[in-house]
Amino acid sequence: MAILARAHAVRARGIQTVSMVVGEPDFPTPAPIVHAAQQALSSGQQHYTDAIGNQALRQAIAQDYADRDGLTIDPSRIAVTAGASAALLLTIGAILNPGDEVLIADPGYPCNRQFIAAMGGIPKPIVVSPENHFAPTAEQVVAAWGPKTKALLLASPANPTGCLLPLEQARAIDQVVRARGGWFIADEIYLRLCFEEQPKSLLQFGEHIISINSFSKTYSMTGWRLGWMVAPAPLIEAVERLAQNLFISPASLPQQAALAAFTPQTRAIVETYRQAYAEQAAYVLPRLAQMGLSVPAKPDGAFYAYCDVSAVTEDSYALCLQACDELGVLLAPGRDFSDHQAERYLRVSFPKPISVLSEGLDRLAGYFLGRKARQIDSSV
């Protein structure tokens, strides 16, 4: 957020910024979804829905799991929420008592820590490394699990790394969590945006899994604020009671629009988006490497590159500030995602046209080239 605030001052100086900081699709919401919203507005039927979403949308989500993953999900196990953030808050609120711990990956999505703390819980990081594709091992989960641990929250693909949790590794972790009577919460908001492998939801492990998902990333609907969760039926009952008190219901218009997300027309559009993200990754990663910004674990999906910048700086935050102030290039420092070796990492978010990415990377390349030249001059 500090980078975004500084960007306003940079633009005030007349510098056009190139944002590679926010994790948001650059594509518009698919036209069938927009058209469905327009029709819904014209109907005049904008009232409260059930606290866990309208039945038609929950049935459509269940059918999507059947179509894509071959999974039979009872719609009663689905709660529609005001984005994945609300789904996580409701989940954590339903399962935690004050002082309970939730294991999370470090690096990871920064808001997860705040969600846990807001509900009286204690986030307990597991440091993950590029050697293990930025994913915890079952052995790490065993070592971190304590008497107050209630759950494990993992994203796959993950933010900020884009790394997918390997299936057998996930299965081993699930067995560890189940043996201890805990909850396995799978954040799968980037699941449908994998570049090559098209994995199935971890719901395949059984009805005990809690899966968090969203329309934001897959369907370019970040501003619509609509997500969902799948959980055991008894937990959904607790989530519904919380949702009734906290939110009353998700907004009705996005729910009506989202029914069009599962049509063949929308699926075809979203597939072109997924292919574009893969092409953007294929363009960005080699260019970063040429500058000395290595990506130690190649992303499997989403639209992020988590770069090791230790070859060019000892302080990634200072580098991000310089890139913003001097170049108008906005990047996310590692300290936004991690407490461990954060100074050696930064995140590049690349859901942009290649022409925009090229401009931003050209500016960075010129900066590093000029800095090397200055170092050579000073040593002569």
C-alpha positions in Angstrom: 0.0 0.0 0.0 2.9 2.4 0.6 4.0 1.8 -3.0 0.5 2.7 -4.3 0.5 5.9 -2.2 3.9 7.0 -3.5 2.7 6.3 -7.0 0.2 9.2 -6.8 3.1 11.6 -6.2 5.1 10.1 -9.1 2.1 10.6 -11.5 1.8 14.2 -10.2 5.3 14.8 -11.5 4.1 13.8 -15.0 5.6 10.3 -15.0 3.4 7.6 -16.4 3.5 4.6 -14.1 3.6 0.9 -15.0 1.9 -1.1 -12.2 3.1 -4.6 -11.6 2.1 -4.5 -8.0 -1.6 -5.3 -7.7 -2.9 -8.8 -8.1 -5.8 -8.1 -10.4 -6.7 -9.3 -13.9 -6.4 -6.6 -16.6 -9.2 -8.2 -18.7 -12.8 -7.1 -18.5 -15.5 -9.1 -16.9 -16.8 -11.5 -19.6 -19.6 -10.0 -21.6 -22.2 -12.8 -20.8 -21.8 -11.9 -17.1 -22.2 -8.2 -17.7 -25.3 -8.9 -19.8 -26.8 -11.0 -17.1 -26.2 -8.2 -14.6 -28.0 -5.7 -17.0 -30.9 -8.1 -17.3 -31.0 -8.5 -13.5 -31.1 -4.8 -13.0 -34.0 -4.4 -15.4 -35.9 -7.1 -13.5 -36.2 -5.0 -10.4 -35.6 -8.1 -8.2 -32.8 -6.7 -6.1 -33.6 -8.0 -2.6 -32.0 -10.0 0.1 -31.0 -13.5 -0.7 -30.3 -16.3 1.7 -27.4 -15.5 4.0 -25.3 -18.2 2.2 -26.4 -17.2 -1.3 -29.2 -18.0 -3.6 -30.0 -21.6 -4.3 -29.6 -21.3 -8.1 -26.0 -20.0 -7.8 -25.0 -22.7 -5.3 -26.4 -25.4 -7.6 -24.5 -23.9 -10.5 -21.2 -23.9 -8.5 -21.9 -27.6 -7.5 -22.5 -28.5 -11.2 -19.2 -26.8 -12.1 -17.3 -29.1 -9.7 -19.0 -32.0 -11.3 -18.2 -30.8 -14.8 -14.5 -29.9 -14.2 -13.4 -32.2 -11.4 -15.9 -35.1 -11.5 -16.9 -34.3 -7.9 -20.4 -34.6 -6.4 -20.9 -31.6 -4.1 -24.2 -31.1 -2.4 -25.3 -27.5 -2.8 -26.1 -27.5 1.0 -22.3 -27.6 1.5 -21.7 -24.4 -0.4 -21.9 -20.8 1.0 -21.8 -17.8 -1.3 -19.9 -14.9 0.2 -18.9 -11.3 -0.4 -15.6 -12.4 -1.9 -13.1 -15.0 -0.8 -12.1 -12.6 2.1 -15.6 -13.0 3.6 -15.4 -16.8 3.1 -12.1 -16.9 5.0 -13.4 -14.6 7.8 -16.5 -16.7 8.2 -14.5 -20.0 8.2 -12.1 -18.8 10.8 -14.8 -17.3 12.9 -16.7 -20.6 12.8 -13.8 -22.9 13.8 -11.6 -20.9 16.2 -11.7 -20.2 19.8 -9.6 -17.3 21.2 -6.0 -18.4 21.4 -6.3 -21.1 18.8 -3.5 -21.3 16.2 -3.7 -21.6 12.5 -0.7 -22.7 10.5 0.1 -20.6 7.4 2.8 -20.5 4.8 5.5 -17.8 4.9 5.6 -16.2 2.4 1.9 -16.0 1.9 -1.1 -13.7 1.3 -0.7 -10.9 4.0 -4.4 -10.6 4.9 -4.6 -14.1 6.1 -2.7 -13.2 9.3 -5.0 -10.3 9.9 -8.1 -12.5 9.4 -6.9 -15.0 12.0 -5.9 -12.3 14.5 -9.2 -10.5 14.0 -11.1 -13.6 15.1 -9.0 -14.0 18.2 -6.6 -16.6 16.7 -2.9 -16.8 16.4 -1.3 -17.1 13.0 1.7 -19.5 13.1 3.9 -19.3 10.1 5.7 -22.3 8.5 8.7 -21.0 6.5 8.6 -22.5 3.0 11.5 -22.4 0.6 12.1 -22.6 -3.2 13.7 -26.0 -2.7 10.3 -27.3 -1.8 8.5 -25.2 -4.4 7.4 -22.8 -1.7 5.1 -25.4 -0.2 5.3 -26.9 3.3 6.1 -30.6 3.7 4.1 -33.0 5.9 7.1 -33.1 8.2 7.0 -29.4 8.6 3.3 -29.5 9.5 4.0 -32.2 12.1 6.8 -30.1 13.6 4.7 -27.0 13.7 1.5 -28.5 15.0 0.9 -27.8 18.7 -1.7 -28.3 21.4 -3.5 -25.1 20.4 -3.3 -25.6 16.7 -6.8 -25.9 15.1 -6.2 -25.6 11.4 -3.9 -25.3 8.4 -4.5 -22.7 5.7 -2.7 -23.2 2.4 -3.2 -21.6 -1.0 -2.7 -23.6 -4.2 -1.5 -22.0 -6.5 -0.2 -19.6 -3.9 0.2 -15.8 -3.7 2.9 -14.5 -4.0 4.7 -17.4 -5.6 2.2 -18.9 -8.1 3.4 -22.3 -7.0 1.0 -25.3 -6.9 0.9 -27.7 -4.0 1.8 -31.1 -5.4 -1.0 -33.5 -5.1 0.8 -36.3 -3.2 2.3 -33.6 -0.9 -1.1 -32.2 -0.3 -2.4 -35.7 0.4 0.3 -36.4 3.0 -0.4 -33.0 4.7 -4.1 -33.8 4.8 -3.4 -37.1 6.5 -1.3 -35.3 9.1 -4.1 -32.7 9.8 -6.9 -35.3 10.0 -4.9 -37.4 12.4 -4.7 -34.5 14.7 -8.4 -33.6 14.4 -7.7 -30.3 12.7 -9.1 -28.5 9.7 -7.4 -28.3 6.3 -8.5 -25.0 4.6 -7.5 -24.9 0.9 -7.5 -21.4 -0.7 -8.1 -22.3 -4.4 -8.9 -18.9 -5.9 -6.3 -19.4 -8.6 -7.0 -23.1 -9.2 -8.5 -22.5 -12.7 -5.6 -20.3 -13.7 -2.8 -22.9 -14.0 -0.6 -22.7 -17.0 -0.1 -26.3 -18.0 -1.4 -28.9 -15.5 -5.1 -28.5 -14.8 -5.4 -29.8 -11.3 -8.6 -30.8 -9.5 -9.8 -29.2 -6.3 -8.5 -30.7 -3.0 -12.1 -31.4 -2.3 -11.3 -34.7 -4.0 -9.8 -35.8 -0.6 -13.3 -35.9 1.0 -16.0 -33.9 2.6 -13.8 -32.8 5.5 -11.8 -30.3 3.3 -12.8 -26.6 3.4 -12.2 -25.0 0.0 -12.2 -21.2 -0.4 -12.9 -19.8 -3.9 -13.8 -16.6 -5.7 -15.1 -15.2 -8.9 -12.5 -12.4 -8.8 -9.5 -13.8 -10.4 -10.8 -16.5 -12.8 -13.7 -14.4 -14.1 -12.1 -10.9 -13.8 -14.7 -9.9 -11.3 -12.6 -8.3 -8.5 -14.9 -5.3 -8.0 -18.0 -7.4 -7.9 -17.0 -8.9 -4.5 -18.3 -12.4 -4.8 -16.8 -15.7 -3.7 -17.8 -19.0 -2.1 -16.7 -21.8 0.2 -17.3 -25.5 0.3 -17.3 -27.2 3.7 -18.8 -30.0 5.8 -22.6 -29.4 6.2 -22.4 -28.8 10.0 -19.8 -26.1 9.5 -21.9 -24.4 6.9 -24.7 -24.2 9.5 -22.4 -22.2 11.8 -21.2 -20.1 8.9 -24.8 -19.3 8.0 -25.5 -18.0 11.5 -22.4 -15.8 11.4 -23.2 -14.5 7.9 -26.7 -13.6 9.0 -25.3 -11.4 11.7 -22.3 -10.0 9.9 -23.5 -9.5 6.3 -27.2 -10.4 6.2 -26.5 -11.7 2.7 -24.2 -11.4 -0.3 -25.2 -8.7 -2.7 -28.0 -10.0 -5.0 -26.9 -8.4 -8.3 -23.4 -10.1 -8.5 -25.1 -13.4 -7.6 -27.5 -13.1 -10.5 -24.7 -12.0 -12.9 -22.5 -14.9 -11.8 -25.0 -17.5 -13.0 -23.6 -16.7 -16.4 -20.1 -17.6 -15.4 -20.7 -21.2 -16.0 -22.1 -21.0 -19.5 -20.0 -22.4 -22.5 -19.6 -18.9 -23.8 -18.0 -17.6 -20.6 -15.9 -20.6 -20.2 -14.4 -20.1 -23.6 -13.6 -16.4 -22.8 -12.0 -17.4 -19.5 -9.9 -20.0 -21.3 -8.4 -17.2 -23.5 -7.6 -15.3 -20.3 -5.8 -18.3 -18.8 -3.8 -18.8 -22.0 -2.8 -15.1 -22.0 -1.5 -15.4 -18.4 0.6 -18.3 -19.4 2.0 -16.3 -22.3 2.7 -13.4 -20.1 4.6 -15.6 -17.7 6.6 -17.0 -20.5 7.6 -13.5 -21.5 8.3 -12.1 -18.1 10.3 -14.8 -16.5 13.3 -14.8 -19.0 13.4 -11.0 -18.9 13.6 -10.9 -15.2 16.4 -13.5 -15.3 18.4 -11.3 -17.7 18.3 -8.5 -15.1 19.6 -10.7 -12.3 16.1 -11.1 -10.8 15.9 -14.8 -10.5 12.6 -16.7 -9.9 13.8 -19.7 -7.9 10.5 -21.6 -8.1 8.8 -21.3 -11.5 5.1 -20.4 -11.0 2.5 -23.0 -12.0 -0.4 -20.6 -12.2 -1.9 -17.3 -11.1 0.0 -14.3 -12.5 2.9 -13.7 -10.1 6.7 -14.1 -10.1 8.4 -14.1 -6.7 11.9 -12.9 -7.5 15.1 -13.3 -5.5 16.8 -9.9 -5.9 19.8 -10.6 -3.6 22.1 -10.5 -6.6 21.3 -6.8 -7.1 20.3 -5.5 -3.7 20.3 -6.3 0.0 17.0 -4.4 0.5 14.1 -5.3 -1.7 11.9 -2.6 -0.1 14.4 0.1 -0.9 14.6 -1.2 -4.5 10.8 -1.1 -4.8 10.8 2.5 -3.6 13.5 3.5 -6.0 11.7 1.7 -8.9 8.6 3.7 -8.0 10.1 7.1 -7.5 12.7 7.1 -10.3 11.2 4.8 -12.9 7.5 4.8 -12.2 7.5 1.0 -12.0 5.4 -0.4 -9.2 6.5 -3.6 -7.5 5.5 -5.4 -4.3 8.3 -5.9 -1.7 8.9 -9.2 0.0 8.0 -7.7 3.4 4.4 -7.5 2.3 4.3 -11.3 2.2 7.0 -12.6 4.6 8.9 -12.2 7.8 11.7 -14.5 6.6 14.4 -13.2 4.3 11.8 -10.7 3.0 14.6 -8.3 2.1 15.8 -10.6 -0.7 12.4 -11.0 -2.5 9.9 -9.0 -4.4 6.7 -9.9 -6.3 6.0 -9.0 -9.9 2.3 -9.1 -10.9 2.0 -9.6 -14.6 -1.6 -9.7 -15.8 -1.0 -7.0 -18.3 -0.7 -6.7 -22.1 2.8 -7.6 -23.3 3.4 -4.1 -24.5 2.8 -2.7 -21.0 5.0 -5.4 -19.5 7.7 -4.6 -22.0 7.7 -1.0 -21.1 8.0 -1.7 -17.4 10.7 -4.3 -17.8 12.6 -2.0 -20.2 12.7 0.7 -17.6 14.0 -1.8 -15.0 16.6 -3.2 -17.3 17.8 0.3 -18.1 18.0 1.1 -14.4 20.1 -2.0 -13.6 22.4 -1.4 -16.6 23.0 2.2 -15.6 23.7 1.2 -12.0 26.3 -1.4 -13.2 27.9 1.3 -15.3 28.1 3.6 -12.3 29.7 0.9 -10.2 32.3 0.3 -12.9 33.1 4.0 -13.2 33.5 4.4 -9.5 35.9 1.5 -9.3 38.2 2.8 -12.1 
